[in-house]
Amino acid sequence: MVDERIQKLGRLLRQTRKEQGLTQAQLAAATGVGVRFVRELEQGKASCQIGKALLVVSMLGIEIQLDGQAL
């Protein structure tokens, strides 16, 4: 179940990045993370660091809510 959610988040990030016309390298540079991190995040790798993941999410303008509170 957790893996499915991580994979779903990865697909959402990839789709949003492409819709915004960004390459993985551009997104990585804008968020201060490595291209490898962006690639693994989009692939749904479970070991990604949550803080960095939230930076990427924020850069793409995606809002995540947990129990009604936005992150």
C-alpha positions as CSV (number, residue, x, y, z in Angstrom):
1,M,0.0,0.0,0.0
2,V,2.7,2.5,0.9
3,D,4.6,1.6,-2.3
4,E,1.5,2.3,-4.4
5,R,1.2,5.8,-2.9
6,I,4.9,6.5,-3.5
7,Q,4.5,5.4,-7.1
8,K,1.4,7.5,-7.5
9,L,3.3,10.6,-6.1
10,G,6.1,9.9,-8.5
11,R,3.8,9.7,-11.5
12,L,2.1,13.0,-10.4
13,L,5.5,14.7,-10.1
14,R,6.6,13.5,-13.5
15,Q,3.4,14.5,-15.2
16,T,3.4,18.0,-13.5
17,R,7.0,18.6,-14.4
18,K,6.4,17.7,-18.0
19,E,3.3,19.9,-18.2
20,Q,5.4,22.8,-16.9
21,G,8.0,22.1,-19.6
22,L,10.8,21.3,-17.2
23,T,13.5,18.7,-17.6
24,Q,14.6,16.7,-14.7
25,A,17.9,18.7,-14.7
26,Q,16.0,22.0,-14.6
27,L,13.8,20.8,-11.7
28,A,16.8,19.5,-9.8
29,A,18.6,22.8,-10.2
30,A,15.6,24.9,-9.1
31,T,15.1,22.8,-6.0
32,G,18.8,22.3,-5.1
33,V,18.7,18.5,-5.4
34,G,20.5,16.2,-7.8
35,V,19.1,14.9,-11.0
36,R,19.4,11.4,-9.7
37,F,17.1,12.3,-6.8
38,V,14.5,13.7,-9.1
39,R,14.7,10.6,-11.3
40,E,14.3,8.2,-8.3
41,L,11.5,10.3,-6.8
42,E,9.6,10.1,-10.1
43,Q,10.2,6.4,-10.2
44,G,8.7,6.0,-6.8
45,K,11.8,4.9,-5.0
46,A,10.8,4.4,-1.4
47,S,14.1,5.5,0.1
48,C,13.8,9.2,-1.1
49,Q,14.2,11.7,1.7
50,I,10.9,13.3,2.6
51,G,12.3,16.8,3.1
52,K,13.8,16.9,-0.4
53,A,10.7,15.3,-1.8
54,L,8.6,18.1,-0.4
55,L,10.9,20.7,-1.9
56,V,10.3,19.2,-5.3
57,V,6.5,19.0,-4.7
58,S,6.5,22.6,-3.6
59,M,8.5,23.8,-6.6
60,L,5.9,22.2,-8.9
61,G,3.1,23.9,-7.1
62,I,1.5,20.7,-5.9
63,E,-0.3,20.9,-2.6
64,I,-0.3,17.8,-0.4
65,Q,-2.8,17.5,2.4
66,L,-2.7,15.2,5.4
67,D,-5.7,15.2,7.6
68,G,-6.9,18.4,6.1
69,Q,-3.7,20.3,6.7
70,A,-1.5,21.4,3.8
71,L,2.2,20.7,3.9
